[in-house]
Amino acid sequence: MRQSGHKSRRSGLHFQWSESPSRRRNLIRHQPKRPQVRVVVIGGGVAGLSAAIQLAAEGAAVLLVDLKGTLGGRVRMQESGDWVLDSGLHLMRRRGPFQQLLRRLRAPRVLGKKWDAAHLFPVGCDATRARQVLSSMRLEGSGEERLILPAGGWSSIVGRLILGARELGVEILVEKPAEAVILDDENRVKAVRVAGEEVDCDAVVLAIPPKAAAALLAETSLATDALESCSEHRVAAIDAALMGKPMGPYAGYWGEDSGVLIIDATQPDRLSERGSVEECTIIHAICLHADGEEGLDAIKSFLDSRCSGWRNMVAARRSTESIMLHPCSAEERLDGELYLENRIVLAGTHVANTHDLSDAAVDSGRKAAKALMRD
């Protein structure tokens, strides 16, 4: 099984900044040399990795810290036997910021094929409404996007981001908690406390959910009301590998009344050796109306009504009672440069953006990096 992680040392932190590597392979066009800025990126999800890559490409020394044992944020790979089951429902926009970054990292093999949105079957609404919900994963969805399925699952994409970051000299520490951001007498970043030790730095990217970001700023005098007032949208999810084709001719379903969204993510590189695309189905389903047992029951009930016999076809299944889909509502999105004068920037899908989901994460991460480097 692919691993999207980087194991850290188990002993004390003892981190020391090193010179940035001279060989950058020009993965992303970087700026001429300047006095090196030391930046700590907190959060190893898509936003944090994107920010780290952009910063390193522009000449910064970068330390990326994540509390978990593997990188990838909400798209971390979880073991599912010999099946590739993404954790949750993930599609990528064609020609969006994420795809553009992957092309710059020379990763065309992970981009995958077009997902057949024309065969998304709406229940209780029209097809346009169903595609709008799918594009934004919000009940108030708007706009329609051309979508693709990442080849090899999202772990392949996260793996390519990690490789790009390492090639650009990004230092990575996992299983090390960032505990506090420390400011100097001028209210600018001085250090970050990581696993009980202070890491001196010139700037910080907070690529973590807003409430977690507020907690890291608790020892400062900075106002965090906007971060703390964000309301998470949590959903239930079921990911399953089926020995059968219960979806029939459809690529997905959206139930207006139930709030259940299902997609068929079947691809040869996601299947066990026991099956083929003609005989097996990989499905990802979420309930936008509820999480917990209520959400899981809604998904199962909808699957029973639309994918008859699916329960008897299960070869592998993961049920997730509650996962954060959005860290805030669209109206609560924040200015990523809210704390720029303090040399702190925000990155993630909670930052004001014209994009949604992974594209918003990538775009906000790169914009956060550029804001620090121009300031």
C-alpha positions as CSV (number, residue, x, y, z in Angstrom):
1,M,0.0,0.0,0.0
2,R,1.3,3.5,-0.8
3,Q,2.4,5.6,2.1
4,S,1.8,9.3,2.2
5,G,4.0,10.0,5.2
6,H,7.3,10.9,6.5
7,K,8.3,9.4,9.9
8,S,10.0,11.7,12.3
9,R,12.6,11.1,15.0
10,R,11.2,9.7,18.2
11,S,13.8,11.5,20.4
12,G,14.0,15.2,21.2
13,L,13.4,17.7,18.5
14,H,16.8,19.4,18.4
15,F,15.9,21.1,15.1
16,Q,18.6,23.2,13.3
17,W,18.0,25.3,10.2
18,S,20.2,24.2,7.3
19,E,21.2,26.0,4.1
20,S,18.7,25.5,1.3
21,P,19.9,23.1,-1.4
22,S,21.6,24.7,-4.5
23,R,20.0,22.1,-6.8
24,R,16.2,22.9,-7.1
25,R,15.6,21.2,-10.5
26,N,13.5,24.3,-11.4
27,L,10.2,22.4,-10.6
28,I,8.6,25.8,-10.1
29,R,10.1,29.0,-11.4
30,H,11.7,30.6,-8.4
31,Q,12.9,34.2,-7.7
32,P,16.6,35.3,-7.7
33,K,18.5,34.8,-4.5
34,R,17.7,37.0,-1.5
35,P,18.4,36.9,2.2
36,Q,16.9,33.6,3.2
37,V,13.7,33.7,5.1
38,R,13.0,30.9,7.6
39,V,9.3,29.8,7.5
40,V,7.5,27.2,9.7
41,V,4.5,25.7,7.9
42,I,2.1,24.2,10.4
43,G,-0.1,21.5,8.9
44,G,0.8,18.9,6.4
45,G,-2.4,18.8,4.3
46,V,-2.7,19.9,0.7
47,A,-2.7,23.6,1.7
48,G,0.5,23.2,3.9
49,L,2.3,21.2,1.3
50,S,1.4,23.7,-1.5
51,A,2.6,26.6,0.7
52,A,5.9,24.8,1.5
53,I,6.6,24.0,-2.1
54,Q,6.0,27.6,-3.2
55,L,8.1,29.0,-0.4
56,A,11.0,26.7,-1.1
57,A,10.8,27.4,-4.8
58,E,11.1,31.1,-4.0
59,G,14.2,30.6,-1.9
60,A,12.9,30.3,1.7
61,A,14.1,27.8,4.2
62,V,11.0,25.8,5.2
63,L,10.1,23.5,8.0
64,L,6.8,21.7,7.7
65,V,5.3,20.3,10.9
66,D,2.3,18.0,11.3
67,L,0.9,16.4,14.4
68,K,-0.2,13.2,12.5
69,G,2.1,10.3,11.6
70,T,1.4,10.8,7.8
71,L,1.0,13.9,5.6
72,G,-2.1,14.6,3.5
73,G,-4.6,16.1,5.9
74,R,-8.2,14.9,5.1
75,V,-7.0,12.9,2.2
76,R,-4.6,10.6,4.2
77,M,-4.6,7.1,2.9
78,Q,-6.0,4.4,5.2
79,E,-5.4,0.7,4.8
80,S,-8.1,-1.1,2.9
81,G,-6.5,-4.4,2.1
82,D,-5.4,-4.6,-1.6
83,W,-8.0,-2.0,-2.7
84,V,-7.2,1.7,-3.1
85,L,-10.0,3.4,-1.1
86,D,-9.7,7.1,-0.7
87,S,-10.9,8.5,2.6
88,G,-14.0,10.3,1.5
89,L,-15.3,11.6,-1.8
90,H,-12.6,13.4,-3.8
91,L,-12.6,14.7,-7.4
92,M,-10.2,17.1,-9.0
93,R,-11.1,20.1,-11.2
94,R,-9.6,20.0,-14.7
95,R,-7.3,23.1,-15.2
96,G,-7.8,24.1,-11.6
97,P,-5.0,25.3,-9.3
98,F,-4.3,21.7,-8.1
99,Q,-3.9,20.3,-11.5
100,Q,-1.7,23.3,-12.5
101,L,0.6,22.7,-9.6
102,L,0.9,19.0,-10.4
103,R,1.8,19.8,-14.0
104,R,4.5,22.2,-12.7
105,L,5.7,19.3,-10.6
106,R,5.8,17.2,-13.7
107,A,3.3,14.7,-12.4
108,P,1.0,14.0,-15.4
109,R,0.6,10.3,-14.5
110,V,-1.4,11.1,-11.4
111,L,-4.0,13.3,-13.1
112,G,-6.3,10.5,-14.1
113,K,-9.3,10.4,-16.5
114,K,-12.3,12.6,-16.9
115,W,-15.2,11.7,-14.6
116,D,-18.5,11.3,-16.4
117,A,-20.6,14.0,-14.8
118,A,-23.2,13.6,-17.6
119,H,-24.2,10.4,-15.9
120,L,-24.7,11.8,-12.4
121,F,-28.3,10.9,-11.7
122,P,-30.4,13.5,-9.8
123,V,-33.1,12.3,-7.4
124,G,-35.6,15.0,-6.4
125,C,-34.0,17.8,-8.5
126,D,-32.6,18.5,-12.0
127,A,-29.2,17.5,-13.3
128,T,-27.8,21.1,-13.1
129,R,-28.5,21.2,-9.4
130,A,-26.9,17.9,-8.8
131,R,-23.7,18.9,-10.7
132,Q,-23.5,22.2,-8.7
133,V,-23.7,20.3,-5.4
134,L,-21.0,17.9,-6.6
135,S,-18.7,20.8,-7.7
136,S,-18.6,22.5,-4.4
137,M,-19.8,19.8,-1.9
138,R,-22.1,22.4,-0.5
139,L,-25.9,22.4,-0.3
140,E,-25.8,26.0,-1.7
141,G,-23.6,24.9,-4.5
142,S,-23.2,27.0,-7.7
143,G,-21.3,26.6,-10.9
144,E,-20.3,23.4,-12.7
145,E,-16.8,22.1,-13.1
146,R,-15.2,19.5,-15.4
147,L,-13.9,16.8,-13.0
148,I,-11.3,14.1,-13.1
149,L,-10.4,11.0,-11.0
150,P,-6.8,11.0,-9.7
151,A,-5.0,8.0,-11.0
152,G,-4.0,5.7,-8.1
153,G,-6.1,7.5,-5.6
154,W,-5.3,10.7,-3.7
155,S,-2.4,9.1,-1.9
156,S,-0.5,9.2,-5.3
157,I,-1.1,13.0,-5.5
158,V,-0.1,13.6,-1.9
159,G,3.0,11.5,-2.5
160,R,3.9,13.7,-5.5
161,L,3.5,16.8,-3.4
162,I,5.7,15.3,-0.7
163,L,8.4,14.4,-3.3
164,G,8.3,17.9,-4.8
165,A,8.7,19.4,-1.3
166,R,11.6,17.2,-0.5
167,E,13.3,17.9,-3.8
168,L,13.1,21.6,-3.0
169,G,14.7,21.1,0.4
170,V,11.7,21.3,2.7
171,E,12.4,19.9,6.1
172,I,9.5,17.7,7.3
173,L,8.6,16.7,10.9
174,V,5.6,14.5,11.6
175,E,4.2,13.4,15.0
176,K,5.5,16.6,16.5
177,P,2.9,19.0,17.9
178,A,3.1,22.7,17.2
179,E,2.1,24.2,20.5
180,A,2.3,27.9,20.2
181,V,3.3,30.8,18.0
182,I,5.7,33.2,19.8
183,L,5.9,36.9,18.9
184,D,8.7,39.4,19.7
185,D,8.3,42.9,21.3
186,E,7.2,44.3,17.9
187,N,4.4,41.7,17.7
188,R,6.1,39.9,14.8
189,V,6.9,36.2,14.7
190,K,9.9,35.2,16.7
191,A,9.5,31.4,17.0
192,V,7.2,28.4,17.1
193,R,7.1,26.0,20.0
194,V,7.3,22.5,18.6
195,A,7.2,19.5,21.0
196,G,8.3,21.6,23.9
197,E,11.2,23.3,22.1
198,E,11.3,26.8,20.4
199,V,12.2,26.9,16.7
200,D,13.3,30.4,15.8
201,C,11.8,31.6,12.5
202,D,10.9,34.7,10.5
203,A,7.4,33.8,9.5
204,V,4.6,31.2,9.9
205,V,2.0,29.6,7.7
206,L,-1.0,28.3,9.6
207,A,-2.4,25.6,7.3
208,I,-4.7,24.1,9.8
209,P,-8.4,24.5,10.6
210,P,-9.4,27.9,12.0
211,K,-10.0,26.8,15.6
212,A,-6.7,25.0,15.8
213,A,-5.0,28.2,14.4
214,A,-6.7,30.2,17.1
215,A,-5.3,27.9,19.8
216,L,-1.8,28.4,18.5
217,L,-2.2,32.1,18.8
218,A,-3.6,32.0,22.3
219,E,-0.4,33.1,23.9
220,T,-0.2,36.2,21.8
221,S,-2.3,39.4,22.0
222,L,-3.8,38.9,18.5
223,A,-7.5,38.9,18.1
224,T,-8.8,35.4,17.1
225,D,-12.6,35.9,17.2
226,A,-12.9,35.4,13.4
227,L,-11.1,32.1,13.7
228,E,-13.0,30.9,16.7
229,S,-16.4,31.7,15.2
230,C,-16.0,29.5,12.2
231,S,-18.6,26.7,12.1
232,E,-17.5,23.3,10.7
233,H,-19.6,21.3,8.3
234,R,-19.1,17.7,9.2
235,V,-20.5,14.7,7.3
236,A,-20.7,10.9,7.4
237,A,-19.0,8.9,4.7
238,I,-18.9,5.4,3.4
239,D,-16.2,4.2,1.0
240,A,-16.6,0.7,-0.4
241,A,-15.2,-1.8,-2.9
242,L,-17.9,-4.0,-4.3
243,M,-17.7,-7.2,-6.2
244,G,-20.5,-6.2,-8.6
245,K,-21.9,-3.3,-10.6
246,P,-24.9,-2.0,-8.6
247,M,-24.6,1.5,-10.0
248,G,-25.8,0.4,-13.4
249,P,-25.2,3.0,-16.1
250,Y,-24.8,5.9,-13.7
251,A,-21.6,7.5,-12.6
252,G,-23.2,8.9,-9.4
253,Y,-26.3,9.9,-7.6
254,W,-27.4,13.0,-5.7
255,G,-30.5,12.8,-3.4
256,E,-32.0,16.2,-2.8
257,D,-34.1,15.1,0.1
258,S,-31.6,12.7,1.8
259,G,-28.5,14.9,1.1
260,V,-26.6,11.8,0.0
261,L,-24.0,12.1,-2.8
262,I,-22.5,9.0,-4.3
263,I,-19.8,8.6,-7.0
264,D,-18.4,5.7,-8.9
265,A,-14.6,6.0,-8.7
266,T,-13.8,2.7,-10.4
267,Q,-10.4,2.6,-12.1
268,P,-8.0,-0.3,-12.8
269,D,-5.3,1.1,-10.6
270,R,-7.7,1.2,-7.6
271,L,-8.8,-2.4,-7.8
272,S,-7.7,-5.6,-6.2
273,E,-6.1,-8.3,-8.3
274,R,-9.3,-10.2,-7.7
275,G,-11.4,-7.9,-9.8
276,S,-11.7,-5.9,-13.0
277,V,-13.5,-2.7,-14.0
278,E,-16.2,-4.8,-15.7
279,E,-16.9,-6.7,-12.5
280,C,-16.1,-4.4,-9.6
281,T,-17.2,-0.9,-8.3
282,I,-15.4,1.6,-6.1
283,I,-18.0,3.9,-4.5
284,H,-17.6,6.9,-2.3
285,A,-20.7,8.3,-0.5
286,I,-21.3,11.2,1.9
287,C,-24.3,12.7,3.6
288,L,-24.3,16.5,3.5
289,H,-27.3,16.7,5.8
290,A,-25.9,14.9,8.9
291,D,-22.9,13.1,10.4
292,G,-22.8,10.4,13.0
293,E,-25.1,7.4,12.9
294,E,-27.9,9.5,11.4
295,G,-25.7,10.3,8.4
296,L,-24.5,6.7,8.0
297,D,-28.0,5.4,8.1
298,A,-29.1,7.9,5.5
299,I,-26.3,6.7,3.1
300,K,-27.1,3.1,3.6
301,S,-30.8,3.7,3.1
302,F,-30.1,5.6,-0.1
303,L,-27.8,2.9,-1.4
304,D,-30.5,0.3,-0.6
305,S,-33.0,2.2,-2.7
306,R,-30.6,2.9,-5.7
307,C,-28.0,0.2,-5.6
308,S,-29.9,-3.0,-4.9
309,G,-27.9,-5.8,-3.3
310,W,-24.8,-3.7,-2.6
311,R,-24.5,-5.0,0.9
312,N,-23.9,-8.5,-0.4
313,M,-21.2,-7.3,-2.8
314,V,-18.9,-5.7,-0.2
315,A,-15.3,-6.7,-0.5
316,A,-13.9,-3.8,1.6
317,R,-15.7,-1.0,3.4
318,R,-14.8,2.0,5.6
319,S,-17.6,3.8,7.5
320,T,-16.7,7.2,8.9
321,E,-19.1,8.7,11.4
322,S,-17.8,12.2,11.2
323,I,-15.3,13.9,9.0
324,M,-14.8,17.6,8.5
325,L,-15.8,18.5,4.9
326,H,-15.6,22.3,5.3
327,P,-13.9,24.2,8.2
328,C,-16.4,27.0,7.8
329,S,-19.3,28.2,5.7
330,A,-18.8,30.1,2.5
331,E,-19.8,33.3,4.2
332,E,-17.3,32.8,7.1
333,R,-14.2,32.5,4.9
334,L,-11.3,34.6,6.2
335,D,-8.7,36.9,4.7
336,G,-5.5,34.9,4.4
337,E,-3.5,38.0,5.2
338,L,-5.3,38.8,8.4
339,Y,-2.1,38.6,10.4
340,L,0.4,39.4,7.6
341,E,1.9,42.4,9.5
342,N,2.8,39.9,12.3
343,R,4.4,37.7,9.6
344,I,1.7,35.1,9.9
345,V,-0.6,33.9,7.0
346,L,-3.5,31.5,6.8
347,A,-3.9,28.7,4.3
348,G,-6.7,26.3,3.7
349,T,-10.3,26.0,2.5
350,H,-11.4,28.5,5.2
351,V,-9.5,31.3,3.4
352,A,-11.5,33.5,1.0
353,N,-11.1,32.1,-2.5
354,T,-12.9,31.7,-5.8
355,H,-12.2,28.0,-5.7
356,D,-13.6,25.1,-3.5
357,L,-12.2,22.1,-1.8
358,S,-8.7,20.9,-2.9
359,D,-8.3,23.7,-5.4
360,A,-9.0,26.3,-2.7
361,A,-6.4,24.6,-0.4
362,V,-3.7,24.7,-3.1
363,D,-4.5,28.3,-4.2
364,S,-4.6,29.6,-0.7
365,G,-1.3,27.8,0.2
366,R,0.5,29.3,-2.8
367,K,-1.0,32.8,-2.2
368,A,0.0,32.6,1.5
369,A,3.6,31.8,0.5
370,K,3.7,34.6,-2.1
371,A,2.3,37.1,0.4
372,L,5.1,36.3,2.9
373,M,7.8,36.5,0.2
374,R,6.7,39.9,-1.1
375,D,6.2,41.5,2.3
